[in-house]
Amino acid sequence: MDYFEIDDNTVSHNLILGTYFAFTTLSTVGFGDLHPKSDLERVFCVVILVMGVSIFSIFLGDFQEIIL
């Protein structure tokens, strides 16, 4: 809370932070030592994470069809 100054942020900034951390957690990428610092970087990372999970899902579906 202190690092990201959540109490002092605007609602839109906190929404971007929450979305970024939600997608990072759900995609099991983890937070790691390198992380985006600005809102633009966080939005870009969310897009990359969503695309990565989507592409992996497509490949997994194709792999399942091959096995069946």
GIMO-V146959 format. One line per field, one symbol per residue. phi: phi as a letter, one per 30 degrees, with the letter a starting at -180 (. if undefined). A space follows every 10 residues. Layout:
BEGIN
phi=???
END
This chain:
BEGIN
phi=.ddchddcdd ddddddeddd dddddddhdi didcbdccdd dddddddddd dddddddddd dddddddd
END
